[in-house]
Protein backbone atom coordinates (compact mmCIF):
# COMPACT_ATOMS: atom_id res chain seq x y z
CA UNK A 1 0.00 0.00 0.00
CA UNK A 2 2.83 2.40 0.79
CA UNK A 3 4.46 1.73 -2.56
CA UNK A 4 1.19 2.40 -4.40
CA UNK A 5 0.71 5.66 -2.47
CA UNK A 6 4.27 6.71 -3.23
CA UNK A 7 3.88 5.90 -6.93
CA UNK A 8 0.61 7.85 -7.13
CA UNK A 9 2.12 10.81 -5.30
CA UNK A 10 5.18 10.82 -7.55
CA UNK A 11 2.97 10.62 -10.65
CA UNK A 12 0.84 13.53 -9.43
CA UNK A 13 3.86 15.71 -8.63
CA UNK A 14 5.49 14.95 -11.98
CA UNK A 15 2.27 15.75 -13.86
CA UNK A 16 1.75 18.95 -11.91
CA UNK A 17 5.32 20.09 -12.59
CA UNK A 18 5.01 19.35 -16.31
CA UNK A 19 1.74 21.26 -16.50
CA UNK A 20 3.02 24.35 -14.69
CA UNK A 21 6.33 24.47 -16.55
CA UNK A 22 4.57 24.85 -19.92
CA UNK A 23 4.88 28.39 -21.25
CA UNK A 24 1.98 29.78 -23.26
CA UNK A 25 2.36 31.44 -26.64
CA UNK A 26 1.06 34.67 -25.11
CA UNK A 27 3.78 34.61 -22.46
CA UNK A 28 6.42 33.95 -25.11
CA UNK A 29 5.04 36.78 -27.26
CA UNK A 30 5.20 39.24 -24.35
CA UNK A 31 8.77 38.27 -23.47
CA UNK A 32 10.01 38.43 -27.08
CA UNK A 33 8.44 41.87 -27.61
CA UNK A 34 9.98 43.07 -24.35
CA UNK A 35 13.46 41.75 -25.21
CA UNK A 36 13.37 43.32 -28.66
CA UNK A 37 12.11 46.67 -27.34
CA UNK A 38 14.73 46.81 -24.58
CA UNK A 39 17.72 45.97 -26.74
CA UNK A 40 19.79 49.07 -27.66
CA UNK A 41 20.55 47.81 -31.18
CA UNK A 42 17.23 46.45 -32.39
CA UNK A 43 14.82 48.60 -30.38
CA UNK A 44 12.59 50.90 -32.32
CA UNK A 45 12.29 48.40 -35.14
CA UNK A 46 8.83 47.92 -36.52
CA UNK A 47 8.61 44.20 -35.84
CA UNK A 48 5.65 41.94 -36.29
CA UNK A 49 5.93 38.98 -33.93
CA UNK A 50 3.78 35.88 -34.08
CA UNK A 51 3.99 32.80 -31.85
CA UNK A 52 2.42 29.45 -32.68
CA UNK A 53 3.11 26.37 -30.54
CA UNK A 54 6.33 27.91 -29.22
CA UNK A 55 7.69 28.86 -32.65
CA UNK A 56 8.33 32.59 -32.98
CA UNK A 57 8.12 34.34 -36.35
CA UNK A 58 9.68 37.80 -36.59
CA UNK A 59 8.99 40.06 -39.57
CA UNK A 60 10.03 43.63 -40.27
CA UNK A 61 12.98 45.72 -41.39
CA UNK A 62 16.36 46.31 -39.76
CA UNK A 63 19.31 48.41 -40.92
CA UNK A 64 22.09 45.88 -40.40
CA UNK A 65 22.57 42.14 -40.85
CA UNK A 66 23.97 41.86 -37.33
CA UNK A 67 20.73 43.36 -35.95
CA UNK A 68 18.73 40.72 -37.82
CA UNK A 69 20.88 38.02 -36.24
CA UNK A 70 20.66 39.66 -32.81
CA UNK A 71 16.86 39.83 -32.93
CA UNK A 72 16.75 36.10 -33.67
CA UNK A 73 19.22 35.37 -30.86
CA UNK A 74 17.16 37.42 -28.38
CA UNK A 75 13.98 35.56 -29.32
CA UNK A 76 15.70 32.17 -28.97
CA UNK A 77 16.72 33.01 -25.39
CA UNK A 78 13.10 33.34 -24.23
CA UNK A 79 11.90 30.44 -22.11
CA UNK A 80 9.55 28.16 -24.01
CA UNK A 81 10.73 29.11 -27.51
CA UNK A 82 11.09 26.00 -29.65
CA UNK A 83 12.31 27.76 -32.77
CA UNK A 84 12.55 31.10 -34.56
CA UNK A 85 11.56 31.92 -38.12
CA UNK A 86 13.50 35.07 -38.98
CA UNK A 87 11.81 36.94 -41.83
CA UNK A 88 13.52 40.25 -41.09
CA UNK A 89 14.72 42.19 -44.13
CA UNK A 90 17.94 44.22 -44.06
CA UNK A 91 17.55 47.68 -45.60
CA UNK A 92 20.25 50.21 -44.74
CA UNK A 93 18.97 53.70 -44.04
CA UNK A 94 19.28 56.05 -47.01
CA UNK A 95 21.68 58.91 -46.52
MMTF fields as JSON, N, C-alpha, C and O atoms, coordinates in Angstrom:
{
  "mmtfVersion": "1.0.0",
  "mmtfProducer": "UNKNOWN",
  "numBonds": 379,
  "numAtoms": 380,
  "numGroups": 95,
  "numChains": 1,
  "numModels": 1,
  "chainsPerModel": [1],
  "groupsPerChain": [95],
  "chainIdList": ["A"],
  "bondAtomList": [4, 2, 8, 6, 12, 10, 16, 14, 20, 18, 24, 22, 28, 26, 32, 30, 36, 34, 40, 38, 44, 42, 48, 46, 52, 50, 56, 54, 60, 58, 64, 62, 68, 66, 72, 70, 76, 74, 80, 78, 84, 82, 88, 86, 92, 90, 96, 94, 100, 98, 104, 102, 108, 106, 112, 110, 116, 114, 120, 118, 124, 122, 128, 126, 132, 130, 136, 134, 140, 138, 144, 142, 148, 146, 152, 150, 156, 154, 160, 158, 164, 162, 168, 166, 172, 170, 176, 174, 180, 178, 184, 182, 188, 186, 192, 190, 196, 194, 200, 198, 204, 202, 208, 206, 212, 210, 216, 214, 220, 218, 224, 222, 228, 226, 232, 230, 236, 234, 240, 238, 244, 242, 248, 246, 252, 250, 256, 254, 260, 258, 264, 262, 268, 266, 272, 270, 276, 274, 280, 278, 284, 282, 288, 286, 292, 290, 296, 294, 300, 298, 304, 302, 308, 306, 312, 310, 316, 314, 320, 318, 324, 322, 328, 326, 332, 330, 336, 334, 340, 338, 344, 342, 348, 346, 352, 350, 356, 354, 360, 358, 364, 362, 368, 366, 372, 370, 376, 374],
  "bondOrderList": [1, 1, 1, 1, 1, 1, 1, 1, 1, 1, 1, 1, 1, 1, 1, 1, 1, 1, 1, 1, 1, 1, 1, 1, 1, 1, 1, 1, 1, 1, 1, 1, 1, 1, 1, 1, 1, 1, 1, 1, 1, 1, 1, 1, 1, 1, 1, 1, 1, 1, 1, 1, 1, 1, 1, 1, 1, 1, 1, 1, 1, 1, 1, 1, 1, 1, 1, 1, 1, 1, 1, 1, 1, 1, 1, 1, 1, 1, 1, 1, 1, 1, 1, 1, 1, 1, 1, 1, 1, 1, 1, 1, 1, 1],
  "groupList": [{"groupName": "UNK", "atomNameList": ["N", "CA", "C", "O"], "elementList": ["N", "C", "C", "O"], "formalChargeList": [0, 0, 0, 0], "bondAtomList": [1, 0, 2, 1, 3, 2], "bondOrderList": [1, 1, 2], "singleLetterCode": "X", "chemCompType": "L-PEPTIDE LINKING"}],
  "groupTypeList": [0, 0, 0, 0, 0, 0, 0, 0, 0, 0, 0, 0, 0, 0, 0, 0, 0, 0, 0, 0, 0, 0, 0, 0, 0, 0, 0, 0, 0, 0, 0, 0, 0, 0, 0, 0, 0, 0, 0, 0, 0, 0, 0, 0, 0, 0, 0, 0, 0, 0, 0, 0, 0, 0, 0, 0, 0, 0, 0, 0, 0, 0, 0, 0, 0, 0, 0, 0, 0, 0, 0, 0, 0, 0, 0, 0, 0, 0, 0, 0, 0, 0, 0, 0, 0, 0, 0, 0, 0, 0, 0, 0, 0, 0, 0],
  "groupIdList": [1, 2, 3, 4, 5, 6, 7, 8, 9, 10, 11, 12, 13, 14, 15, 16, 17, 18, 19, 20, 21, 22, 23, 24, 25, 26, 27, 28, 29, 30, 31, 32, 33, 34, 35, 36, 37, 38, 39, 40, 41, 42, 43, 44, 45, 46, 47, 48, 49, 50, 51, 52, 53, 54, 55, 56, 57, 58, 59, 60, 61, 62, 63, 64, 65, 66, 67, 68, 69, 70, 71, 72, 73, 74, 75, 76, 77, 78, 79, 80, 81, 82, 83, 84, 85, 86, 87, 88, 89, 90, 91, 92, 93, 94, 95],
  "secStructList": [7, 2, 2, 2, 2, 2, 2, 2, 2, 2, 2, 2, 2, 2, 2, 2, 2, 2, 2, 2, 2, 7, 7, 7, 2, 2, 2, 2, 2, 2, 2, 2, 2, 2, 2, 2, 2, 2, 7, 6, 6, 6, 6, 6, 7, 7, 7, 3, 3, 3, 3, 3, 6, 6, 3, 3, 3, 3, 3, 3, 3, 3, 1, 1, 2, 2, 2, 2, 2, 2, 2, 2, 2, 2, 2, 2, 6, 1, 6, 6, 7, 7, 3, 3, 3, 3, 3, 3, 3, 3, 7, 7, 7, 7, 7],
  "xCoordList": [0.819, 0.0, 0.867, 0.548, 1.945, 2.828, 3.465, 3.611, 3.837, 4.462, 3.463, 3.822, 2.227, 1.192, 0.956, 0.838, 0.887, 0.707, 1.877, 1.681, 3.075, 4.267, 4.276, 4.599, 3.925, 3.881, 2.832, 3.093, 1.657, 0.608, 1.029, 0.783, 1.649, 2.118, 3.18, 3.136, 4.121, 5.176, 4.596, 5.037, 3.626, 2.968, 2.254, 2.336, 1.564, 0.845, 1.811, 1.572, 2.877, 3.861, 4.517, 4.694, 4.874, 5.486, 4.524, 4.923, 3.274, 2.273, 2.029, 1.898, 1.97, 1.751, 2.923, 2.72, 4.13, 5.317, 5.333, 5.635, 5.024, 5.01, 3.959, 4.191, 2.819, 1.743, 2.114, 1.862, 2.703, 3.017, 4.267, 4.463, 5.117, 6.333, 6.094, 6.974, 4.91, 4.572, 4.373, 3.674, 4.986, 4.884, 3.919, 4.035, 2.98, 1.982, 2.565, 3.552, 1.941, 2.355, 2.237, 3.067, 1.217, 1.057, 2.208, 2.687, 2.651, 3.783, 5.056, 5.844, 5.248, 6.418, 6.371, 7.37, 5.211, 5.045, 5.442, 6.219, 4.9, 5.2, 6.693, 7.249, 7.345, 8.769, 9.614, 10.582, 9.26, 10.015, 9.88, 10.875, 8.665, 8.44, 9.256, 9.885, 9.246, 9.983, 11.487, 12.157, 12.019, 13.457, 13.863, 14.9, 13.055, 13.374, 13.291, 14.143, 12.288, 12.108, 13.187, 13.53, 13.73, 14.726, 16.161, 17.08, 16.36, 17.72, 18.154, 17.415, 19.345, 19.788, 20.02, 19.935, 20.305, 20.549, 19.266, 19.065, 18.412, 17.232, 15.978, 14.968, 16.02, 14.817, 14.383, 15.188, 13.124, 12.594, 12.26, 11.672, 12.631, 12.288, 10.799, 10.181, 10.248, 8.826, 8.687, 8.606, 8.661, 8.61, 7.183, 6.392, 6.884, 5.648, 6.08, 6.873, 5.56, 5.93, 4.688, 3.61, 4.865, 3.784, 4.348, 5.493, 3.556, 3.986, 2.919, 1.743, 3.33, 2.417, 3.102, 4.112, 2.566, 3.112, 4.587, 5.371, 4.957, 6.332, 7.29, 8.457, 6.827, 7.687, 7.403, 6.268, 8.444, 8.331, 8.681, 9.703, 7.825, 8.115, 8.277, 7.408, 9.405, 9.683, 9.748, 10.482, 8.974, 8.986, 9.215, 8.866, 9.801, 10.035, 11.307, 11.834, 11.798, 12.976, 13.992, 13.641, 15.253, 16.364, 17.422, 17.435, 18.304, 19.31, 20.58, 21.311, 20.838, 22.088, 21.834, 20.919, 22.659, 22.571, 22.779, 22.113, 23.704, 23.966, 22.76, 22.579, 21.935, 20.734, 19.682, 18.924, 19.632, 18.734, 19.102, 18.243, 20.398, 20.878, 20.638, 20.277, 20.843, 20.664, 19.203, 18.916, 18.28, 16.855, 16.488, 15.742, 17.009, 16.752, 17.339, 16.695, 18.555, 19.222, 18.418, 18.237, 17.945, 17.163, 15.886, 15.513, 15.221, 13.983, 14.261, 13.484, 15.363, 15.697, 15.966, 15.787, 16.392, 16.719, 15.487, 15.601, 14.319, 13.096, 12.666, 12.643, 12.331, 11.9, 10.654, 9.689, 10.693, 9.554, 9.636, 8.851, 10.589, 10.725, 11.32, 12.371, 10.639, 11.093, 11.834, 12.57, 11.641, 12.313, 11.969, 11.011, 12.776, 12.547, 12.602, 13.545, 11.582, 11.56, 11.865, 11.051, 13.042, 13.498, 13.218, 13.924, 12.179, 11.813, 12.172, 11.606, 13.114, 13.523, 14.268, 15.006, 14.076, 14.717, 15.707, 15.387, 16.915, 17.938, 17.853, 18.022, 17.586, 17.549, 18.274, 17.724, 19.514, 20.248, 19.498, 18.831, 19.623, 18.969, 19.6, 20.82, 18.781, 19.282, 19.896, 19.397, 20.981, 21.682, 21.039, 21.516],
  "yCoordList": [-1.194, 0.0, 1.264, 2.24, 1.239, 2.396, 2.653, 3.802, 1.593, 1.733, 2.335, 3.216, 1.876, 2.404, 3.889, 4.686, 4.262, 5.661, 6.505, 7.601, 6.002, 6.713, 6.888, 7.966, 5.842, 5.905, 6.921, 7.719, 6.899, 7.854, 9.287, 10.198, 9.48, 10.809, 11.307, 12.459, 10.456, 10.816, 11.139, 12.085, 10.37, 10.619, 11.963, 12.723, 12.262, 13.529, 14.708, 15.694, 14.621, 15.705, 15.917, 17.057, 14.847, 14.948, 15.594, 16.464, 15.18, 15.747, 17.22, 18.034, 17.557, 18.954, 19.816, 20.929, 19.331, 20.086, 20.275, 21.371, 19.263, 19.355, 20.352, 21.117, 20.348, 21.257, 22.702, 23.572, 22.976, 24.348, 24.874, 26.087, 23.998, 24.471, 24.834, 25.398, 24.512, 24.847, 26.356, 26.96, 26.951, 28.388, 28.627, 27.997, 29.527, 29.782, 30.655, 31.363, 30.591, 31.436, 32.914, 33.72, 33.273, 34.673, 35.133, 36.259, 34.27, 34.611, 34.761, 35.68, 33.866, 33.947, 35.241, 35.953, 35.546, 36.777, 38.003, 38.842, 38.096, 39.24, 39.359, 40.456, 38.238, 38.265, 38.631, 39.382, 38.11, 38.429, 39.915, 40.581, 40.431, 41.866, 42.707, 43.688, 42.324, 43.072, 43.035, 44.064, 41.86, 41.753, 42.58, 43.243, 42.545, 43.322, 44.819, 45.582, 45.242, 46.667, 47.203, 48.382, 46.362, 46.815, 46.726, 47.218, 46.109, 45.974, 47.276, 47.816, 47.783, 49.068, 49.037, 50.08, 47.885, 47.811, 47.66, 48.372, 46.759, 46.447, 47.199, 47.146, 47.9, 48.603, 49.647, 50.175, 49.913, 50.899, 50.308, 50.979, 49.055, 48.405, 48.11, 47.79, 48.221, 47.92, 46.425, 45.991, 45.651, 44.2, 43.696, 44.21, 42.689, 41.94, 40.587, 39.881, 40.235, 38.983, 38.108, 38.564, 36.851, 35.879, 34.638, 34.257, 34.018, 32.802, 31.739, 31.974, 30.577, 29.453, 28.197, 27.774, 27.6, 26.374, 26.514, 25.584, 27.682, 27.911, 28.343, 28.612, 28.416, 28.855, 30.329, 30.715, 31.139, 32.588, 32.97, 32.539, 33.781, 34.337, 35.842, 36.512, 36.366, 37.799, 38.346, 37.828, 39.396, 40.059, 41.548, 42.096, 42.191, 43.625, 43.99, 43.211, 45.194, 45.721, 46.171, 46.808, 45.831, 46.305, 46.909, 46.64, 47.723, 48.411, 47.597, 47.853, 46.626, 45.878, 44.38, 43.954, 43.596, 42.14, 41.659, 40.728, 42.3, 41.861, 42.114, 41.406, 43.111, 43.358, 42.294, 41.912, 41.82, 40.719, 39.478, 38.82, 39.179, 38.019, 38.184, 37.23, 39.419, 39.663, 39.5, 38.952, 39.97, 39.827, 38.349, 37.959, 37.538, 36.1, 35.491, 34.681, 35.888, 35.368, 35.739, 34.91, 36.979, 37.416, 36.597, 36.204, 36.34, 35.558, 34.127, 33.554, 33.549, 32.168, 32.008, 30.921, 33.079, 33.014, 33.004, 32.732, 33.295, 33.343, 31.926, 31.027, 31.754, 30.445, 29.983, 30.732, 28.748, 28.157, 28.219, 27.569, 29.004, 29.112, 27.821, 27.365, 27.246, 25.996, 26.246, 25.383, 27.417, 27.763, 29.187, 29.775, 29.738, 31.097, 31.106, 30.596, 31.692, 31.917, 33.402, 34.26, 33.692, 35.069, 35.563, 35.211, 36.381, 36.944, 38.425, 39.164, 38.855, 40.249, 40.551, 39.709, 41.741, 42.191, 43.289, 44.196, 43.203, 44.22, 45.294, 45.022, 46.517, 47.678, 48.817, 49.453, 49.082, 50.205, 51.521, 51.721, 52.393, 53.699, 54.511, 54.514, 55.19, 56.051, 57.296, 57.847, 57.733, 58.914, 60.19, 61.272],
  "zCoordList": [0.0, 0.0, 0.0, -0.679, 0.752, 0.795, -0.567, -0.981, -1.252, -2.559, -3.543, -4.325, -3.513, -4.399, -4.107, -5.037, -2.853, -2.475, -2.96, -3.485, -2.788, -3.225, -4.745, -5.244, -5.472, -6.935, -7.385, -8.284, -6.772, -7.127, -6.812, -7.603, -5.683, -5.299, -6.271, -6.703, -6.614, -7.554, -8.932, -9.584, -9.367, -10.652, -10.631, -11.596, -9.554, -9.43, -9.443, -10.14, -8.695, -8.626, -9.99, -10.42, -10.663, -11.984, -12.976, -13.75, -12.958, -13.863, -13.552, -14.466, -12.296, -11.908, -12.343, -12.828, -12.18, -12.593, -14.098, -14.569, -14.853, -16.313, -16.769, -17.704, -16.122, -16.499, -16.216, -17.049, -15.067, -14.694, -15.384, -15.445, -15.903, -16.551, -18.021, -18.672, -18.543, -19.92, -20.034, -19.222, -21.036, -21.25, -22.407, -23.458, -22.214, -23.255, -24.364, -24.165, -25.522, -26.637, -26.285, -26.705, -25.521, -25.108, -24.221, -24.356, -23.32, -22.462, -23.29, -23.067, -24.233, -25.108, -25.908, -26.004, -26.48, -27.26, -26.434, -26.889, -25.218, -24.347, -24.074, -24.125, -23.783, -23.47, -24.688, -24.564, -25.859, -27.075, -27.394, -27.681, -27.346, -27.609, -26.638, -27.035, -25.369, -24.345, -24.614, -24.524, -24.941, -25.208, -26.42, -26.401, -27.47, -28.663, -28.378, -28.833, -27.639, -27.339, -26.418, -26.495, -25.546, -24.577, -25.085, -24.43, -26.232, -26.745, -27.427, -28.249, -27.092, -27.656, -29.171, -29.819, -29.738, -31.179, -31.98, -32.963, -31.582, -32.393, -31.974, -32.676, -30.842, -30.382, -31.41, -32.178, -31.392, -32.32, -33.675, -34.522, -33.882, -35.139, -35.181, -34.166, -36.354, -36.523, -36.79, -37.939, -35.719, -35.841, -35.699, -34.908, -36.48, -36.291, -35.742, -36.364, -34.588, -33.933, -33.837, -33.456, -34.188, -34.084, -33.395, -33.639, -32.548, -31.854, -32.03, -31.751, -32.491, -32.676, -32.177, -32.739, -31.132, -30.541, -30.185, -30.374, -29.667, -29.224, -30.311, -30.028, -31.548, -32.65, -32.916, -33.197, -32.825, -32.981, -34.419, -34.954, -35.037, -36.347, -36.179, -35.62, -36.671, -36.589, -38.013, -38.856, -38.27, -39.567, -39.353, -38.308, -40.343, -40.267, -40.995, -41.788, -40.713, -41.387, -40.347, -39.354, -40.587, -39.763, -40.684, -41.885, -40.118, -40.918, -41.16, -42.117, -40.303, -40.402, -40.256, -39.55, -40.933, -40.853, -39.412, -38.958, -38.703, -37.326, -36.417, -35.426, -36.74, -35.949, -36.24, -35.349, -37.467, -37.821, -37.01, -36.424, -36.994, -36.236, -34.742, -34.052, -34.242, -32.814, -32.405, -31.341, -33.238, -32.933, -32.817, -31.919, -33.718, -33.669, -32.392, -31.725, -32.068, -30.864, -29.605, -28.713, -29.543, -28.382, -28.243, -27.137, -29.357, -29.316, -28.865, -28.101, -29.333, -28.967, -27.474, -26.925, -26.816, -25.389, -24.487, -23.292, -25.04, -24.229, -23.866, -24.707, -22.607, -22.112, -22.863, -23.012, -23.328, -24.011, -25.525, -26.215, -26.055, -27.512, -28.061, -27.611, -29.033, -29.648, -30.95, -31.427, -31.522, -32.77, -33.164, -32.661, -34.083, -34.555, -36.076, -36.68, -36.681, -38.123, -38.306, -37.963, -38.85, -38.977, -40.396, -41.341, -40.527, -41.828, -41.906, -42.712, -41.065, -41.093, -42.378, -42.89, -42.892, -44.126, -43.766, -42.997, -44.325, -44.062, -45.143, -46.332, -44.699, -45.601, -44.916, -44.017, -45.335, -44.736, -44.948, -45.964, -43.98, -44.043, -45.165, -45.326, -45.928, -47.008, -46.418, -45.437, -47.022, -46.519, -46.957, -46.613]
}
